[in-house]
Amino acid sequence: MDKQTEQGFERYGTYQPSRTGILLVDPYNDFLHHEGKAYSRLKEIAEAVHLLENMSKVVGEARQLGIKVFYVPHHRSEPTDYMNWKYPTSIQLSTRDRQVFAKDTWGGTFHDDFQPQPGDIIIKEHWSQNGFANTDLDQQLKQHDIDRVILVGLIANTCIEATGRMAMELGYHVTLVNDATAAYSWDHMNAAHQLNGPTFAHAILSTEELLEILRARK
């Protein structure tokens, strides 16, 4: 645990389960399954950090403690996406052309290890990287009296970072779990957690560090 994270816990205390939410970002087969369309690009880092195992540990512990899980899914691709948009990005167009997370397909289905359970909340799909943009995420968090969010899922330097940064701007306490996410390169992981993460996150923890803190709440 770095000094900034330690100081943050000294300043704000640790997590209250009733006021904490897990933001489970884009847990699709195309990202998480070895046969998924995007998995080959994530494979090296996902396996090195034990991504699936750590995501499962965080979500499982949260459910045991009564911490609410919010699914934050990317838009499921359709062939006609962005046809009349003024400024789609190259990433958006590539996602459409490859039909990553395609609607009504296996790749656009949540991974078997992360099927929604009773009480979980599925947020409206985001079109790019920010899980708050044009969705009901902020409203749902406020309606459930959540003011601390813990982000896990994909991808570290895009959707995780964009969503976490916006959460901070909206007044939430933000935790990044640096081995319950992955990216397409180690440079991207370094940027997400070493360079950019400290500029907006209140805590940057490993899975084991987070679990130790959460279990202490018992």
N, C-alpha and C positions, 0 to 999 in steps of 0.2 A: 504494500500500500504506500503510495507516494505521500509526500508531506502535505501537498494541497488537499488531498482526500482526507487525511487525518485531521487537518485543521477544520475542514468542513464538518466532519462528524462532531468535533469538539464544539463547534459553533451552533450547529442545528440539531444535534442528537441523531439517533438512528431511526430506522423505519418503524412506523406504526402500521400494522397490516391493513387496518380499515381505511387508511388514507394513502395507501401505496398501490400502484398498478404496474403490472408487467405489460410492456408494449412488445408484442410478438410480431415482428415485421417480416412479411413475405415468406412464410414457411411453406413454400410451394415445392412440389416434386421436381420441377425443372431446376431448382436451386439445390435441393437437399438429397435427392435420390441419385445414386451413381449412374442411372440411365437418363437423368434429366438433361435438357438441352444446354443448360449453363453450368452443369456440375464440373465438366472437365476443366473449365477455367478457374474454378474454386478449389479443385481437388487437393492440390498441394497444401494450401493453407488450412482448408477445412479439416483435413486429416491430421495435420500437424498440431492444431490446437484442440482436437477432439470436439469439433463443433457440435455434432448431433448429440453426443453424450452430455456436453455442458448445457446446451439449450434445454435438454430434457430434465436435467437436474434442477435448473432454475425454475422451470415451469412446474415441475412436480412439487418442489418445496413450497412454491407460492400457493399452490392449491391446498397443500396440507395446512398452511397457515391462514388460509382464508383471504389471501391477496388476490384481487380480481385480475383476470387475464383479458387483455384487449388485443384482438387480432387486427393488425394494421396492414391490409393487403394491397398490393399493386393492382392497377387496372388489368383485367384479363383481356388479352389481345384479341382483336378481330381484324380480318383482312381490310376492312374499310377505315380503320383508325387513321386519323390525322389527314384524311383526304382533302379537307377544306380548311385546315388550320393555316394560319399565317406563318408561324415560326416553330414548327416541330423541331426538336433537336435530333442530331444524328443518332443518339442512343435510342430515342423514341422510335425513329424510323427503322433502326436495326431490329429492335424488339418486335415491331410489327412484321417486318419482312421475314424474320425467323419464326414468328408466332411463338415466342417464349411466353409462358403462362397463358396459352391460348384458351379462350372461353370454351367450356364444355369439353375439355380434354383432360387426360390424366396429368399432363404437365402443369396445368392450371388448377390442380386440386391440391389441397393441403396434404402434406406428408402424413403417412399413417401414424407417426409418433406424435403428431400435433393436431389431432382431430378435436374440434371444439367440444367442450363439456358443458353440462348444464350450468348456467350462471356466467359463462364466458360471454364477451361482447364482441361482435364482429363489426368493425368500423367500415364505413363506405370506402370504396376503392379510390386510391390516389393515382393520378395520371402520370406523375413524374417521380420525384424523390421525397417530397415533404408529406408525411402522413397527415398533417393538419390541413394542407391546402385543398380547399373545395370538398372537405369531408366533415363528418360530425364528431371527430375525435375530441376536440376541445369541449364541445357540449357534453359528450358522454362522460368525460373525466369529471367535469364540474358537477354533473347530475349525480355522480356517485361519490362526491366529496373527496376526490383524489387530488393530492397536491405534490406527490412524489412519483416519478416514473422511472422504471428500470427497463432499458432497451436491450433486446436480444434479437438475433435474426440477421437478415441480409439487406444490403451489403454495407460493410463498415463505413466506407468513405462516401457513400451516396445516401441511401434511404435512412440508415441509422444516424448518420451525421446530420442530415437535413432536418429530420424529425426531432432529434435531440436539441439541435440549435434553436428550432422554433419553440420547443417546449420551454426552454430557458427564457426566451423572449416573452412568452406568455405568463411567466411567473412560476413555473413548476421547478421543483428540485429534480435534477437529472442525474441518473447513474448510467454509465456505460460499462458493459461487461466485456472485457477485451478478448476473452477466449470463448465467448458464446456468440461470436460473429466471425465473418471471414470476408476476404476481398480477392480480387484477381491477381494481386501481387503483394509482396512484402512491403514495397514502397507505399502502396495504398494503405496497408494496415498501419504502418508507421505514421503516415500523415493523419490518419483517423484518430489514433490514440495518443501519439507522442507530440504531434505538432498542433493539430486543430482541437482535439478533445478538451485539453485543459482550458481553452478559451471560452467554453460554454458549459461543460459538465461540472457538477459539484463533486462527483465521485467517479473515479475510474478504478474498477476492481476486477480481479480474476473471479472465476466462478467459485472457487473454494473460499476466497475472502468474503464474497457476498454471502455464501451459505453459512459461514461461521457467524456473521453478523445477524442474519435472519434467525438462525437457530437459537442464538442468545436471547431472542425475543420470547422464546417459549418459556 
